[in-house]
Amino acid sequence: MVFDVVINGVTKLDNFDLIGAVAGSPDYGLWQEFSNITGQNGAITVRIVPEHGLNYYSATISGIKVTAQ
């Protein structure tokens, strides 16, 4: 499963291989941290953009933690 993660229009992960990042298993979760994210009009927009032809599963965001910096 390869995709880009875009936050507020800025690509934060490019061609990210989720299965490769979790030792080859689609049954594990993964924690990622991104700093210097500023809300736009009171919102933070996160998009998962699949790389065409490389996805057999769909990625899911199960939780987001937002902390003040």
N, CA and C atoms as an extended XYZ file, in Angstrom:
207
Properties=species:S:1:pos:R:3:atomname:S:1:resname:S:1:resid:I:1 pbc="F F F"
N         0.855       -1.155        0.000 N   MET     1
C         0.000        0.000        0.000 CA  MET     1
C         0.911        1.229        0.000 C   MET     1
N         0.881        1.960       -1.076 N   VAL     2
C         1.738        3.142       -1.226 CA  VAL     2
C         0.850        4.358       -1.450 C   VAL     2
N         1.107        5.400       -0.694 N   PHE     3
C         0.282        6.594       -0.814 CA  PHE     3
C         1.057        7.819       -0.331 C   PHE     3
N         0.503        8.982       -0.608 N   ASP     4
C         1.018       10.245       -0.077 CA  ASP     4
C         0.099       10.685        1.057 C   ASP     4
N         0.665       11.359        2.050 N   VAL     5
C        -0.132       12.002        3.094 CA  VAL     5
C         0.045       13.499        2.919 C   VAL     5
N        -1.079       14.187        2.736 N   VAL     6
C        -1.079       15.627        2.495 CA  VAL     6
C        -1.822       16.303        3.647 C   VAL     6
N        -1.162       17.245        4.308 N   ILE     7
C        -1.773       17.978        5.421 CA  ILE     7
C        -1.822       19.450        5.044 C   ILE     7
N        -3.022       19.998        5.020 N   ASN     8
C        -3.253       21.397        4.637 CA  ASN     8
C        -2.582       21.740        3.308 C   ASN     8
N        -2.662       20.811        2.359 N   GLY     9
C        -2.135       21.060        1.025 CA  GLY     9
C        -0.638       20.839        0.871 C   GLY     9
N         0.054       20.412        1.945 N   VAL    10
C         1.494       20.180        1.909 CA  VAL    10
C         1.746       18.678        2.051 C   VAL    10
N         2.484       18.086        1.113 N   THR    11
C         2.799       16.669        1.180 CA  THR    11
C         3.790       16.425        2.314 C   THR    11
N         3.373       15.620        3.294 N   LYS    12
C         4.222       15.303        4.442 CA  LYS    12
C         4.880       13.942        4.305 C   LYS    12
N         4.229       13.008        3.619 N   LEU    13
C         4.808       11.706        3.300 CA  LEU    13
C         4.598       11.483        1.814 C   LEU    13
N         5.670       11.240        1.088 N   ASP    14
C         5.589       11.043       -0.364 CA  ASP    14
C         5.929        9.585       -0.685 C   ASP    14
N         5.034        8.926       -1.431 N   ASN    15
C         5.232        7.513       -1.782 CA  ASN    15
C         5.505        6.659       -0.544 C   ASN    15
N         4.710        6.861        0.479 N   PHE    16
C         4.872        6.148        1.745 CA  PHE    16
C         4.369        4.719        1.604 C   PHE    16
N         5.230        3.749        1.918 N   ASP    17
C         4.890        2.327        1.838 CA  ASP    17
C         4.494        1.847        3.232 C   ASP    17
N         3.206        1.794        3.505 N   LEU    18
C         2.713        1.445        4.830 CA  LEU    18
C         3.089        0.014        5.216 C   LEU    18
N         2.916       -0.926        4.328 N   ILE    19
C         3.228       -2.321        4.645 CA  ILE    19
C         4.726       -2.481        4.917 C   ILE    19
N         5.555       -1.843        4.123 N   GLY    20
C         6.996       -1.889        4.358 CA  GLY    20
C         7.388       -1.263        5.684 C   GLY    20
N         6.662       -0.227        6.101 N   ALA    21
C         6.989        0.479        7.342 CA  ALA    21
C         6.633       -0.326        8.592 C   ALA    21
N         5.723       -1.293        8.461 N   VAL    22
C         5.312       -2.100        9.617 CA  VAL    22
C         5.745       -3.555        9.443 C   VAL    22
N         6.929       -3.756        8.903 N   ALA    23
C         7.561       -5.074        8.777 CA  ALA    23
C         6.727       -6.058        7.963 C   ALA    23
N         6.059       -5.578        6.925 N   GLY    24
C         5.380       -6.465        6.003 CA  GLY    24
C         4.009       -6.953        6.405 C   GLY    24
N         3.444       -6.465        7.491 N   SER    25
C         2.132       -6.937        7.922 CA  SER    25
C         1.083       -5.838        7.840 C   SER    25
N        -0.051       -6.109        7.176 N   PRO    26
C        -1.118       -5.109        7.120 CA  PRO    26
C        -1.931       -5.029        8.413 C   PRO    26
N        -1.599       -5.864        9.422 N   ASP    27
C        -2.379       -5.931       10.654 CA  ASP    27
C        -1.819       -5.097       11.792 C   ASP    27
N        -0.815       -4.267       11.530 N   TYR    28
C        -0.211       -3.439       12.564 CA  TYR    28
C        -0.525       -1.969       12.320 C   TYR    28
N        -0.561       -1.208       13.399 N   GLY    29
C        -0.744        0.232       13.292 CA  GLY    29
C         0.603        0.937       13.237 C   GLY    29
N         0.553        2.210       12.950 N   LEU    30
C         1.778        2.990       12.835 CA  LEU    30
C         1.510        4.394       13.362 C   LEU    30
N         2.460        4.931       14.100 N   TRP    31
C         2.371        6.274       14.671 CA  TRP    31
C         3.316        7.183       13.899 C   TRP    31
N         2.825        8.310       13.425 N   GLN    32
C         3.652        9.307       12.752 CA  GLN    32
C         3.422       10.659       13.420 C   GLN    32
N         4.480       11.431       13.560 N   GLU    33
C         4.364       12.782       14.118 CA  GLU    33
C         4.783       13.802       13.070 C   GLU    33
N         4.029       14.880       12.990 N   PHE    34
C         4.331       15.970       12.069 CA  PHE    34
C         4.297       17.265       12.863 C   PHE    34
N         5.356       18.037       12.774 N   SER    35
C         5.416       19.301       13.513 CA  SER    35
C         5.144       20.461       12.569 C   SER    35
N         4.971       21.627       13.159 N   ASN    36
C         4.736       22.871       12.417 CA  ASN    36
C         3.505       22.812       11.523 C   ASN    36
N         2.417       22.268       12.069 N   ILE    37
C         1.139       22.248       11.356 CA  ILE    37
C         0.277       23.354       11.951 C   ILE    37
N        -0.209       24.228       11.119 N   THR    38
C        -1.052       25.332       11.561 CA  THR    38
C        -2.427       25.188       10.935 C   THR    38
N        -3.443       25.321       11.751 N   GLY    39
C        -4.807       25.247       11.234 CA  GLY    39
C        -5.099       26.384       10.274 C   GLY    39
N        -5.917       26.098        9.279 N   GLN    40
C        -6.335       27.115        8.318 CA  GLN    40
C        -7.838       27.314        8.485 C   GLN    40
N        -8.223       28.512        8.897 N   ASN    41
C        -9.624       28.817        9.181 CA  ASN    41
C       -10.200       27.863       10.219 C   ASN    41
N        -9.374       27.505       11.211 N   GLY    42
C        -9.829       26.644       12.295 CA  GLY    42
C        -9.849       25.167       11.966 C   GLY    42
N        -9.262       24.749       10.847 N   ALA    43
C        -9.305       23.343       10.445 CA  ALA    43
C        -7.924       22.841       10.026 C   ALA    43
N        -7.704       21.572       10.246 N   ILE    44
C        -6.535       20.865        9.720 CA  ILE    44
C        -7.082       19.782        8.799 C   ILE    44
N        -6.662       19.801        7.553 N   THR    45
C        -7.154       18.849        6.564 CA  THR    45
C        -6.075       17.814        6.267 C   THR    45
N        -6.425       16.539        6.442 N   VAL    46
C        -5.506       15.439        6.163 CA  VAL    46
C        -6.093       14.621        5.019 C   VAL    46
N        -5.284       14.411        3.973 N   ARG    47
C        -5.723       13.605        2.832 CA  ARG    47
C        -4.754       12.450        2.624 C   ARG    47
N        -5.294       11.271        2.357 N   ILE    48
C        -4.500       10.107        1.958 CA  ILE    48
C        -4.719        9.948        0.469 C   ILE    48
N        -3.648       10.075       -0.309 N   VAL    49
C        -3.739       10.043       -1.767 CA  VAL    49
C        -3.032        8.783       -2.261 C   VAL    49
N        -3.789        7.769       -2.724 N   PRO    50
C        -3.154        6.521       -3.164 CA  PRO    50
C        -2.354        6.701       -4.442 C   PRO    50
N        -1.253        5.957       -4.523 N   GLU    51
C        -0.485        5.902       -5.758 CA  GLU    51
C        -1.184        4.884       -6.655 C   GLU    51
N        -1.592        5.269       -7.818 N   HIS    52
C        -2.396        4.432       -8.704 CA  HIS    52
C        -1.687        3.133       -9.061 C   HIS    52
N        -2.455        2.054       -9.023 N   GLY    53
C        -1.951        0.757       -9.425 CA  GLY    53
C        -1.152        0.022       -8.368 C   GLY    53
N        -0.924        0.619       -7.221 N   LEU    54
C        -0.098       -0.019       -6.199 CA  LEU    54
C        -0.869       -0.379       -4.940 C   LEU    54
N        -2.184       -0.190       -4.904 N   ASN    55
C        -2.941       -0.372       -3.670 CA  ASN    55
C        -3.926       -1.529       -3.774 C   ASN    55
N        -3.812       -2.438       -2.809 N   TYR    56
C        -4.753       -3.540       -2.700 CA  TYR    56
C        -5.646       -3.365       -1.483 C   TYR    56
N        -5.289       -2.469       -0.609 N   TYR    57
C        -6.033       -2.169        0.609 CA  TYR    57
C        -6.311       -0.673        0.622 C   TYR    57
N        -7.144       -0.240        1.552 N   SER    58
C        -7.326        1.197        1.711 CA  SER    58
C        -6.807        1.609        3.088 C   SER    58
N        -6.111        2.721        3.143 N   ALA    59
C        -5.554        3.216        4.401 CA  ALA    59
C        -6.650        3.880        5.216 C   ALA    59
N        -6.522        3.802        6.525 N   THR    60
C        -7.491        4.379        7.445 CA  THR    60
C        -6.762        5.177        8.515 C   THR    60
N        -7.258        6.357        8.812 N   ILE    61
C        -6.766        7.128        9.945 CA  ILE    61
C        -7.694        6.800       11.106 C   ILE    61
N        -7.140        6.205       12.153 N   SER    62
C        -7.963        5.776       13.275 CA  SER    62
C        -7.946        6.761       14.439 C   SER    62
N        -7.032        7.697       14.428 N   GLY    63
C        -6.973        8.675       15.502 CA  GLY    63
C        -5.981        9.764       15.182 C   GLY    63
N        -6.267       10.947       15.673 N   ILE    64
C        -5.363       12.077       15.496 CA  ILE    64
C        -5.222       12.778       16.849 C   ILE    64
N        -3.996       13.053       17.235 N   LYS    65
C        -3.735       13.788       18.453 CA  LYS    65
C        -3.145       15.130       18.073 C   LYS    65
N        -3.758       16.196       18.528 N   VAL    66
C        -3.295       17.547       18.232 CA  VAL    66
C        -2.852       18.178       19.544 C   VAL    66
N        -1.590       18.662       19.561 N   THR    67
C        -1.077       19.319       20.758 CA  THR    67
C        -0.524       20.684       20.376 C   THR    67
N        -0.637       21.619       21.300 N   ALA    68
C        -0.103       22.973       21.052 CA  ALA    68
C         1.409       22.922       21.041 C   ALA    68
N         2.010       23.748       20.187 N   GLN    69
C         3.473       23.803       20.109 CA  GLN    69
C         3.962       25.137       20.587 C   GLN    69
